[in-house]
Amino acid sequence: MIKVLQVGCGKMSKFTMKYVYEHGASIVGAVDIDRHLVGLDISEIIGCENKNVMVESLDKMDEVIKRTKPDIAIIETMSLLDDIRVLVRTCVSNKVNVITTCEEAFFASNSNPKLWKEIDVLAKANNVTVTGTGYQDVFWGNLVSVIAGTTNKIAKIKGSSSYNVEDYGIALAKAHGAGLTIDEFNEKIASVDQMSEDERKRIIDSGEYKPSYMWNTVGWIADKLGLHITKMTQSCIPQTSEQELQSTTLNMTIAPGDATGMSALVTAETEEGTVIEAECIGKVYAPDEVDTNEWTIIGEPETTVTVKQPSTVELTCADTVNRIPDVINAESGFVSTSMMGEPRYRVKNLDDYLI
């Protein structure tokens, strides 16, 4: 039986941990920074029978790993690689594989190559694998590559996806600028991309760049399709509402005209002539708004795929759990899922897929 450490026991973890048990694996430890969660049995989060696994404080993570000896850790906390570097290092140093929903980790080599390489070297030295995955693994990545496989010639790949930041926790909501005034948004979020290509490269090389989720996704798509990027740009645009919105995640009321979140548009040019243009829209939804996902491949022939109202949270968690055998089976290092093949539905228990 595969033994799992759950790192981060917030909104998404109730699905992730439930799916782990339903696929024949076991949660052997759980840690979180929230004092309201510490001390709870994970069954109170999942909504099931008692599992006799108590959520412990995040600062005891090393101790928990040494006591429980997990095979893999699921890290569901923050969106940027730098924010989870200590968690990843702690796992890897203890020879524990890592799969994370950290969005930058999906293809971190194009936004933080310095830290990506550092983790890659450490993972190889300890013979374990680190991988970023989630919703984008399927609906922003492999879905696109499968459609591309039925296309003779591609001039442009264009995608747009939206999601409710209320579903993912406070870290993601703040990263999207939700709750800021427009002036605050322009200063703290949009200003990051008001720079020359040389300046952006300098910041990326220094490890201080803060990419949108589509920055890493576009890098993943190019890698999967064998395209070579020559230029990338990114712009972040605030989203607003004409009505007052209540955010339970931010514990605040967002006034009309203030930022409910943002649209991040990333455009890449490639040596092969194919342009990739991808937009993600993350915001606090108005009552009539729902998740959307649409991708168009412009070429010969042209194809558009629309996923109507996807269950983004559950899909993220299911992909994460289904990917566990792929991570354990993969070569050591910081490995992108673009190198692991397409996600698979797991009919048998997860350990039945281990090599």
C-alpha positions as CSV (number, residue, x, y, z in Angstrom):
1,M,0.0,0.0,0.0
2,I,1.3,3.4,-1.0
3,K,1.8,5.7,2.0
4,V,0.9,9.4,1.6
5,L,1.8,12.5,3.5
6,Q,-0.8,15.2,3.1
7,V,0.8,18.7,3.3
8,G,-1.9,21.4,3.5
9,C,-5.3,20.4,4.8
10,G,-7.4,23.2,3.4
11,K,-10.4,23.3,1.0
12,M,-9.0,21.0,-1.7
13,S,-7.5,18.3,0.6
14,K,-10.9,16.8,1.5
15,F,-11.2,15.6,-2.1
16,T,-7.5,14.6,-2.4
17,M,-7.4,12.5,0.8
18,K,-10.8,10.9,0.0
19,Y,-9.5,9.9,-3.5
20,V,-6.3,8.5,-2.0
21,Y,-8.3,6.1,0.2
22,E,-10.7,5.2,-2.6
23,H,-7.7,4.2,-4.7
24,G,-6.3,1.8,-2.2
25,A,-3.5,4.0,-0.7
26,S,-3.3,5.4,2.8
27,I,-2.8,8.8,4.4
28,V,-0.1,8.2,7.1
29,G,0.4,11.8,8.2
30,A,-1.1,15.3,7.7
31,V,0.3,18.7,8.4
32,D,-1.0,22.3,8.2
33,I,-0.2,25.8,9.4
34,D,-3.8,26.6,10.4
35,R,-4.2,26.2,14.2
36,H,-7.9,25.5,13.7
37,L,-7.0,22.4,11.7
38,V,-4.2,21.1,13.9
39,G,-5.5,18.5,16.3
40,L,-8.3,17.3,14.1
41,D,-8.6,13.8,12.8
42,I,-8.5,14.0,9.0
43,S,-11.8,12.2,8.9
44,E,-13.4,15.5,10.1
45,I,-12.0,17.2,6.9
46,I,-12.9,14.3,4.6
47,G,-16.3,13.7,6.2
48,C,-15.8,9.9,6.8
49,E,-15.2,7.4,9.5
50,N,-12.3,8.0,11.9
51,K,-8.9,7.4,10.3
52,N,-6.8,7.9,13.4
53,V,-4.6,10.3,11.6
54,M,-4.3,13.7,13.3
55,V,-3.4,16.9,11.6
56,E,-0.1,18.1,13.1
57,S,1.6,21.5,13.0
58,L,3.6,22.2,9.8
59,D,6.7,23.0,11.8
60,K,6.7,19.3,12.9
61,M,6.8,18.1,9.3
62,D,10.3,16.6,9.5
63,E,9.4,14.7,12.6
64,V,6.1,13.4,11.0
65,I,8.0,12.2,8.0
66,K,10.6,10.3,10.0
67,R,7.9,8.7,12.1
68,T,5.5,7.7,9.3
69,K,7.9,7.1,6.5
70,P,5.6,8.1,3.5
71,D,6.4,7.1,-0.1
72,I,5.1,10.4,-1.4
73,A,3.9,13.8,-0.2
74,I,1.0,15.7,-1.7
75,I,1.7,19.4,-1.2
76,E,-1.4,21.5,-1.6
77,T,-0.5,24.9,-0.2
78,M,0.9,27.8,-2.2
79,S,1.1,28.8,-5.9
80,L,4.8,29.8,-6.3
81,L,7.8,27.5,-6.1
82,D,9.7,29.7,-3.8
83,D,6.8,29.5,-1.3
84,I,7.0,25.7,-1.0
85,R,10.8,25.3,-1.4
86,V,11.3,24.4,2.3
87,L,8.5,21.9,2.2
88,V,9.9,20.3,-0.9
89,R,13.4,20.2,0.5
90,T,12.2,18.6,3.7
91,C,10.5,15.8,1.8
92,V,13.3,15.2,-0.7
93,S,16.0,15.2,1.9
94,N,14.0,12.5,3.7
95,K,13.8,10.5,0.4
96,V,10.1,11.2,-0.1
97,N,8.7,11.8,-3.6
98,V,6.6,14.9,-4.1
99,I,3.6,15.7,-6.1
100,T,2.2,19.2,-5.8
101,T,-0.6,21.4,-7.1
102,C,1.7,24.4,-6.8
103,E,1.0,26.0,-10.2
104,E,4.5,27.2,-10.9
105,A,5.8,23.7,-10.3
106,F,3.9,22.5,-13.4
107,F,6.8,23.8,-15.5
108,A,9.1,25.8,-13.2
109,S,12.2,25.7,-15.4
110,N,10.8,28.6,-17.5
111,S,10.1,30.9,-14.6
112,N,12.5,30.0,-11.8
113,P,15.3,27.9,-13.4
114,K,17.6,28.6,-10.5
115,L,15.4,27.0,-7.9
116,W,14.1,24.3,-10.3
117,K,17.7,23.2,-10.9
118,E,18.5,23.2,-7.1
119,I,15.5,21.0,-6.4
120,D,16.3,18.8,-9.4
121,V,19.9,18.2,-8.2
122,L,18.7,17.4,-4.6
123,A,16.0,15.0,-5.9
124,K,18.4,13.1,-8.0
125,A,20.9,12.9,-5.2
126,N,18.1,11.3,-3.0
127,N,16.7,9.2,-5.8
128,V,13.2,10.7,-5.6
129,T,10.9,12.6,-8.0
130,V,9.3,16.0,-7.7
131,T,6.3,16.8,-10.0
132,G,3.8,19.6,-10.4
133,T,0.3,18.6,-11.6
134,G,-3.4,19.3,-11.3
135,Y,-6.2,20.7,-13.5
136,Q,-3.7,22.2,-16.0
137,D,-2.1,18.7,-16.5
138,V,-5.2,17.7,-18.4
139,F,-7.3,20.7,-19.4
140,W,-4.5,23.1,-20.3
141,G,-1.9,20.6,-21.3
142,N,-2.6,17.0,-22.4
143,L,-6.0,18.0,-23.9
144,V,-4.2,20.5,-26.2
145,S,-1.5,18.0,-27.1
146,V,-4.0,15.3,-28.0
147,I,-5.9,17.7,-30.3
148,A,-2.6,18.8,-31.8
149,G,-1.9,15.1,-32.6
150,T,-4.9,15.2,-35.0
151,T,-3.8,18.4,-36.7
152,N,-1.7,18.5,-39.9
153,K,-0.2,22.0,-39.4
154,I,-0.6,24.4,-36.5
155,A,-0.4,28.2,-36.9
156,K,-1.7,29.1,-33.5
157,I,-2.9,27.6,-30.3
158,K,-5.4,29.8,-28.4
159,G,-6.8,29.0,-25.0
160,S,-8.9,30.5,-22.2
161,S,-9.9,29.2,-18.9
162,S,-11.7,30.7,-15.8
163,Y,-12.0,29.5,-12.2
164,N,-13.4,30.8,-9.0
165,V,-10.6,31.8,-6.6
166,E,-13.1,31.1,-3.7
167,D,-12.6,27.4,-4.2
168,Y,-8.8,27.3,-3.6
169,G,-7.9,29.3,-0.5
170,I,-6.5,32.6,0.5
171,A,-3.0,32.2,-1.0
172,L,-4.4,31.8,-4.6
173,A,-7.0,34.6,-4.1
174,K,-4.3,37.0,-3.0
175,A,-2.0,36.0,-5.9
176,H,-4.8,37.0,-8.3
177,G,-5.1,40.5,-6.6
178,A,-8.7,39.8,-5.4
179,G,-9.9,42.5,-3.1
180,L,-7.3,45.1,-4.1
181,T,-8.3,48.5,-5.5
182,I,-7.3,49.1,-9.1
183,D,-4.4,51.3,-8.0
184,E,-3.2,48.6,-5.6
185,F,-3.6,46.0,-8.4
186,N,-1.6,48.0,-10.9
187,E,1.2,48.6,-8.3
188,K,1.4,45.0,-6.8
189,I,0.3,42.8,-9.7
190,A,0.3,44.5,-13.2
191,S,3.6,46.3,-12.6
192,V,5.5,43.0,-12.6
193,D,5.1,42.7,-16.3
194,Q,5.9,46.3,-17.3
195,M,9.5,45.6,-18.3
196,S,11.7,44.9,-21.2
197,E,12.6,41.4,-22.3
198,D,16.1,41.8,-21.0
199,E,14.8,42.9,-17.6
200,R,12.4,40.0,-17.4
201,K,15.2,37.5,-18.3
202,R,17.3,39.0,-15.5
203,I,14.5,38.7,-13.0
204,I,13.7,35.1,-14.1
205,D,17.4,34.1,-13.8
206,S,17.5,35.6,-10.3
207,G,14.6,33.5,-9.2
208,E,12.4,36.5,-8.3
209,Y,9.9,36.4,-11.2
210,K,6.2,35.8,-10.3
211,P,4.6,34.1,-13.2
212,S,0.9,33.7,-14.0
213,Y,-0.3,30.1,-14.2
214,M,-0.4,30.3,-18.0
215,W,3.3,31.3,-18.2
216,N,4.2,27.8,-17.0
217,T,1.4,26.2,-19.0
218,V,2.7,27.7,-22.2
219,G,6.2,26.4,-21.5
220,W,4.7,22.9,-20.8
221,I,2.8,22.9,-24.1
222,A,5.8,23.9,-26.1
223,D,7.9,21.2,-24.4
224,K,5.2,18.6,-25.0
225,L,4.9,19.4,-28.7
226,G,8.6,19.9,-29.3
227,L,8.3,23.6,-30.0
228,H,11.1,26.0,-29.2
229,I,10.1,29.3,-27.7
230,T,11.9,32.5,-28.9
231,K,9.8,35.1,-27.1
232,M,7.2,35.3,-24.4
233,T,5.2,38.1,-23.0
234,Q,2.7,38.3,-20.2
235,S,0.1,40.9,-19.2
236,C,-2.2,40.9,-16.1
237,I,-5.5,42.7,-16.3
238,P,-7.8,43.3,-13.3
239,Q,-11.3,41.9,-13.3
240,T,-14.1,43.9,-11.7
241,S,-17.8,43.6,-10.9
242,E,-20.6,46.2,-11.0
243,Q,-22.0,44.6,-7.9
244,E,-20.7,44.2,-4.4
245,L,-19.3,40.7,-3.8
246,Q,-18.7,38.8,-0.6
247,S,-15.5,36.7,-0.4
248,T,-15.5,34.1,2.4
249,T,-12.0,33.1,1.5
250,L,-10.6,36.7,2.0
251,N,-13.2,37.4,4.7
252,M,-14.1,40.7,3.1
253,T,-16.6,42.5,0.9
254,I,-15.2,43.5,-2.5
255,A,-16.6,46.9,-3.5
256,P,-17.9,47.5,-7.0
257,G,-15.1,48.5,-9.3
258,D,-12.3,46.9,-7.1
259,A,-10.4,43.9,-8.4
260,T,-12.3,40.6,-8.0
261,G,-9.2,38.9,-9.5
262,M,-7.3,39.0,-12.8
263,S,-6.9,37.8,-16.3
264,A,-3.4,36.8,-17.2
265,L,-2.6,36.6,-20.9
266,V,0.6,34.9,-22.1
267,T,1.8,34.9,-25.7
268,A,4.7,32.8,-27.0
269,E,6.4,32.9,-30.4
270,T,8.4,29.8,-31.5
271,E,11.1,28.9,-34.0
272,E,8.6,26.7,-35.8
273,G,6.2,29.6,-36.4
274,T,3.5,28.3,-34.1
275,V,2.1,31.0,-31.7
276,I,0.7,30.0,-28.3
277,E,-1.7,32.4,-26.7
278,A,-3.2,31.4,-23.4
279,E,-5.4,33.2,-20.9
280,C,-6.5,32.3,-17.4
281,I,-9.1,34.2,-15.5
282,G,-9.2,33.8,-11.8
283,K,-11.6,35.8,-9.7
284,V,-14.3,35.9,-7.1
285,Y,-17.4,34.9,-9.0
286,A,-20.7,36.8,-9.2
287,P,-23.7,34.6,-8.6
288,D,-24.2,33.8,-12.3
289,E,-20.6,33.0,-13.2
290,V,-19.2,29.4,-13.7
291,D,-15.9,27.8,-14.6
292,T,-15.1,27.7,-18.4
293,N,-12.4,26.1,-20.5
294,E,-11.9,26.5,-24.2
295,W,-9.0,25.8,-26.6
296,T,-8.7,26.4,-30.3
297,I,-6.1,25.0,-32.6
298,I,-5.9,27.2,-35.7
299,G,-4.4,25.5,-38.6
300,E,-5.2,22.6,-40.9
301,P,-7.8,21.7,-39.8
302,E,-9.1,24.2,-37.2
303,T,-10.5,22.6,-34.0
304,T,-12.2,24.1,-30.9
305,V,-12.9,22.1,-27.8
306,T,-15.1,23.6,-25.0
307,V,-15.4,22.0,-21.6
308,K,-18.7,23.3,-20.1
309,Q,-18.6,24.1,-16.4
310,P,-15.8,21.8,-15.4
311,S,-15.5,20.7,-11.7
312,T,-12.1,22.3,-11.5
313,V,-11.3,21.5,-7.9
314,E,-12.3,17.8,-8.1
315,L,-10.6,17.4,-11.4
316,T,-7.4,18.8,-9.9
317,C,-7.5,16.5,-7.0
318,A,-8.3,13.4,-9.1
319,D,-5.5,14.1,-11.5
320,T,-3.1,14.5,-8.6
321,V,-4.0,11.2,-7.1
322,N,-4.1,9.3,-10.4
323,R,-0.6,10.7,-11.1
324,I,1.0,9.2,-8.0
325,P,2.2,5.9,-9.6
326,D,3.7,8.0,-12.5
327,V,5.7,10.1,-10.1
328,I,7.0,7.1,-8.1
329,N,7.8,5.3,-11.4
330,A,9.5,8.3,-13.0
331,E,13.3,8.9,-13.2
332,S,14.6,10.9,-10.3
333,G,14.7,14.7,-10.4
334,F,12.3,17.6,-10.9
335,V,10.3,16.0,-13.7
336,S,7.5,17.7,-15.7
337,T,4.4,15.6,-16.5
338,S,5.1,16.5,-20.1
339,M,7.7,13.7,-19.8
340,M,5.3,11.2,-18.2
341,G,2.7,10.5,-20.8
342,E,-1.0,11.2,-20.5
343,P,-2.8,10.8,-17.2
344,R,-4.7,7.5,-16.8
345,Y,-7.8,6.4,-15.1
346,R,-6.9,4.0,-12.3
347,V,-9.2,1.0,-12.3
348,K,-7.0,-0.9,-9.8
349,N,-5.4,0.2,-6.6
350,L,-2.5,2.7,-7.1
351,D,0.2,0.3,-6.0
352,D,-0.8,-2.1,-8.8
353,Y,0.6,0.4,-11.2
354,L,4.1,0.6,-9.7
355,I,7.0,-0.8,-11.6
